Amino acid sequence: MRELAGRVAVVTGAASGIGRALARALAQAGMRIVAADVDEAGLAQTIDGLDGVAVRTDVSERREVLALADRAWAAYGAVHVVCNNAGVALWGGLEAATHRDWRWVLGVNLWGVIHGVEAFVPRMIAQQSEGHVVNTASMAGLIASQGLGVYNTSKYAVVGLSETLVKDLRPYGIGVSVLCPMGVATRIRDSERGRPPALRNEGAAAAAPVELIGRTLSPEPVAAMVVDAIRRNRFYIIPHEESLEAIRRRFQRIEEAIRDREPA
Ligand SMILES: NC(=O)c1ccc[n+]([C@@H]2O[C@H](COP(=O)([O-])OP(=O)(O)OC[C@H]3O[C@@H](n4cnc5c(N)ncnc54)[C@H](O)[C@@H]3O)[C@@H](O)[C@H]2O)c1
């Protein structure tokens, strides 16, 4: 999508971090913004001074994302860019993950993206104008770091969904990108702040975040890369060049397994 000015972008997880930077960068490019999040105070700060609306939305609830789409079309009559960006992280070995951990993280990170696809894509197709979907995954969707298993599972699924969606939507002139950063300086390490009471663990304290390899970027250059990828219709958005070594090692292991497949 070369022309962004005057068009409409929906951004979830827009109250903080990457989502806030994305909303601002897309507004800077002349887009009208529909900013969604569970954090209404943060949303108000994001939208302040922008041409846009804030809509409280829990992306893990399908009906709330359908209502978000209704609000977007009611406000602006069209949606051109959808950034399924809301996400939460938790740390700890899979052997200790609780059912509530799985429900919470997959509910936001995976079902949030699925709901975004369900609510927006058919209407974007029906609208018959060019469009773009950006799904925020993570380098954790391409490399599985120890101690991040629940999160990795959700992000691998978002990568798989996106790698298919880009093919499925090509005939309709709707582009897809998947954002896969390593560390970005946001409030992700304090994700527990937004965990719904019904999904909180009883007693046990949350495990401490694992240290990530690579640099910690600020959200603004990451958002600028997303805007560029929308304009140039680029699928993978990999902000950290230091990802390359880790990805190479993964594919080397896969390659070795293929070469080594004959039983000894
Ligand atoms: N920060 C990093 O290092 C990093 C790296 C790779 C990927 N990511 C991904 O980037 C995305 C944005 O995270 P961030 O780093 O900006 O963190 P952040 O915590 O600063 O922002 C995440 C936002 O999502 C919102 N949110 C949480 N649950 C929600 C729900 N159910 N419905 C709607 N909104 C909800 C939060 O309120 C918050 O405003 C996430 O998908 C995250 O997994 C982050």
The ligand as an SDF file (V2000), in Angstrom:
LIG
                    3D

 44 48  0  0  0  0  0  0  0  0999 V2000
    8.8930   -5.7490   23.7970 N   0  0  0  0  0  0  0  0  0  0  0  0
    9.4920   -6.7930   23.2400 C   0  0  0  0  0  0  0  0  0  0  0  0
   10.6610   -7.1010   23.5540 O   0  0  0  0  0  0  0  0  0  0  0  0
    8.7630   -7.5920   22.1960 C   0  0  0  0  0  0  0  0  0  0  0  0
    9.5280   -8.4550   21.3920 C   0  0  0  0  0  0  0  0  0  0  0  0
    8.8710   -9.2170   20.4300 C   0  0  0  0  0  0  0  0  0  0  0  0
    7.4990   -9.0960   20.2780 C   0  0  0  0  0  0  0  0  0  0  0  0
    6.7880   -8.2590   21.0940 N   0  0  0  0  0  0  0  0  0  0  0  0
    5.3330   -8.1850   20.9000 C   0  0  0  0  0  0  0  0  0  0  0  0
    4.9530   -6.8430   20.6710 O   0  0  0  0  0  0  0  0  0  0  0  0
    3.5630   -6.6900   20.9830 C   0  0  0  0  0  0  0  0  0  0  0  0
    3.3810   -5.4210   21.7850 C   0  0  0  0  0  0  0  0  0  0  0  0
    3.9680   -5.5720   23.0630 O   0  0  0  0  0  0  0  0  0  0  0  0
    4.8900   -4.4440   23.7360 P   0  0  0  0  0  0  0  0  0  0  0  0
    6.2540   -4.9680   23.7720 O   0  0  0  0  0  0  0  0  0  0  0  0
    4.6030   -3.1330   23.1390 O   0  0  0  0  0  0  0  0  0  0  0  0
    4.3470   -4.5420   25.2600 O   0  0  0  0  0  0  0  0  0  0  0  0
    3.4820   -3.5400   26.1440 P   0  0  0  0  0  0  0  0  0  0  0  0
    3.1560   -4.2910   27.3770 O   0  0  0  0  0  0  0  0  0  0  0  0
    4.1920   -2.2330   26.2790 O   0  0  0  0  0  0  0  0  0  0  0  0
    2.1780   -3.3190   25.2560 O   0  0  0  0  0  0  0  0  0  0  0  0
    1.2230   -4.3410   25.0570 C   0  0  0  0  0  0  0  0  0  0  0  0
   -0.1750   -3.7450   25.0590 C   0  0  0  0  0  0  0  0  0  0  0  0
   -1.1260   -4.8080   24.8670 O   0  0  0  0  0  0  0  0  0  0  0  0
   -2.2260   -4.5560   25.7220 C   0  0  0  0  0  0  0  0  0  0  0  0
   -3.0130   -5.7640   25.9910 N   0  0  0  0  0  0  0  0  0  0  0  0
   -2.7000   -6.8080   26.8150 C   0  0  0  0  0  0  0  0  0  0  0  0
   -3.7130   -7.6810   26.8430 N   0  0  0  0  0  0  0  0  0  0  0  0
   -4.6790   -7.2010   26.0180 C   0  0  0  0  0  0  0  0  0  0  0  0
   -5.9440   -7.6680   25.6130 C   0  0  0  0  0  0  0  0  0  0  0  0
   -6.4710   -8.8140   26.1050 N   0  0  0  0  0  0  0  0  0  0  0  0
   -6.6600   -6.9290   24.7340 N   0  0  0  0  0  0  0  0  0  0  0  0
   -6.1620   -5.7640   24.2540 C   0  0  0  0  0  0  0  0  0  0  0  0
   -4.9720   -5.2660   24.6030 N   0  0  0  0  0  0  0  0  0  0  0  0
   -4.2360   -5.9840   25.4690 C   0  0  0  0  0  0  0  0  0  0  0  0
   -1.6100   -3.9930   26.9830 C   0  0  0  0  0  0  0  0  0  0  0  0
   -2.5710   -3.2940   27.7720 O   0  0  0  0  0  0  0  0  0  0  0  0
   -0.5280   -3.0780   26.3920 C   0  0  0  0  0  0  0  0  0  0  0  0
   -1.0000   -1.7790   26.1900 O   0  0  0  0  0  0  0  0  0  0  0  0
    3.1620   -7.9700   21.7120 C   0  0  0  0  0  0  0  0  0  0  0  0
    2.4580   -8.8190   20.8150 O   0  0  0  0  0  0  0  0  0  0  0  0
    4.4920   -8.5910   22.0880 C   0  0  0  0  0  0  0  0  0  0  0  0
    4.3970   -9.9840   22.2470 O   0  0  0  0  0  0  0  0  0  0  0  0
    7.3990   -7.5020   22.0320 C   0  0  0  0  0  0  0  0  0  0  0  0
  1  2  1  0
  2  3  2  0
  2  4  1  0
  4  5  1  0
  4 44  2  0
  5  6  2  0
  6  7  1  0
  7  8  2  0
  8  9  1  0
  8 44  1  0
  9 10  1  0
  9 42  1  0
 10 11  1  0
 11 12  1  0
 11 40  1  0
 12 13  1  0
 13 14  1  0
 14 15  2  0
 14 16  1  0
 14 17  1  0
 17 18  1  0
 18 19  2  0
 18 20  1  0
 18 21  1  0
 21 22  1  0
 22 23  1  0
 23 24  1  0
 23 38  1  0
 24 25  1  0
 25 26  1  0
 25 36  1  0
 26 27  1  0
 26 35  1  0
 27 28  2  0
 28 29  1  0
 29 30  1  0
 29 35  2  0
 30 31  1  0
 30 32  2  0
 32 33  1  0
 33 34  2  0
 34 35  1  0
 36 37  1  0
 36 38  1  0
 38 39  1  0
 40 41  1  0
 40 42  1  0
 42 43  1  0
M  CHG  2   8   1  16  -1
M  END
$$$$
